[in-house]
């Protein structure tokens, strides 16, 4: 009963939003023929009814991470209404002006101010709303699979000479359960292999929630090649923490199968441990920890002290840690000789402005380090914005990323 009442209240709010926006629509279409205006008005309300019906159906169906149709239609629904809220901002300004005109008319009858709705402000409202609406739709159609290779050169005075020019590649946040088919990841793997990296790193969130999401992509990801090896760690979504499991054993079994899948793909998963990579008599250490978040709602599964033990004398260290908040939370506080930390997790929120001279996303208000390269003293952190997507099935501004690092002796 409570659920039904909440749904009715929501529908009422959405109706009021549409009714308000409808006032702007009527103003904008003035001047068109009577039949055209009628078709547009009827179409507007038919779209409203259709949106409510679809929303009602999906709101009352069980949550299923694999229901991609639900994901896409729900995203369109929210994009549509978020855009309408921008129209309302201009209508609100217009109404303030109209009230002011009515007040002036009541005080000075000699001068008549026209209190009718401004066609200009209504047009501007629709034009402004069309920008994010178009961007979000484009992000779903094109941006989600517009893979970009980013190249970064990093110089370190303590890098062993044998590793001068060494090439490491990072991918993160695949979220395989969000893909409709295998073709996009096949293209991503082709780009990865084209880089001919010495090492490939995957920094967590292989699935959205459950291990079975990986099954159709396992053979594709198995084709990722590196001259020395592929190393991986777990992300917060890999533990199944966002699923209501029938038992603790079922949850543990899901994680066990997922960990086994890393091995089936030829990936060496690092569970709070390290590996030493040797070349020409010299070595570097690759450390990997389970998910460790410095925010209250993320468990701290990672144990960096375990991963670090045995690397004290390694001249150069790279750490794989999914959540970038680990950097300020522990890494640069207690482990000053970890030269480079590679993280993911944020996705750049899959939305923002990312142009030369301007990098902005709402996620920056939640994470201090959220996209790209950061430095404190001699230590570096790189936050990869991810190769996949979750929730909103698209990307705007922060496109899917393959990062290639070239290490140089300073």
Secondary structure, 3 states (H helix, E strand, C coil): CHHHHHHHHHHHHHHHHHHHHHHHHHHHCCCCCHHHHHHHHHHHHHHHHHHHHHHHHHHCCCCCCCCHHHHHHHHHHHHHHHHHHHHHHHHHHHHHHHHHHHHHHHHCCCCCCCCCCCHHHHHHHHHHHHHHHHHHHHHHHCHHHCCEEEEEEEEECCCCHHHCCCEEEEECCCCHHHCCCCHHHHHHHHHHHHCCCCEEEEECCCCCCCHHHHHHHHHHHCCCCCCCEEEEECCHHHHCCCCCCCCHHHHHHHHHHHHHHHHHCCEEECCCEEEEEEECCEEEEEEECCCECCCCCCCECCCHHHHHCCCCCCCCEEEEEEECHHHHHHHHHHCCCCCEEEEECCHHHHECEEECCEEECHHHHCCCCCCEEEEECCEEEEECCCCCCCCCCCCECCCCEEEEEEEEEC
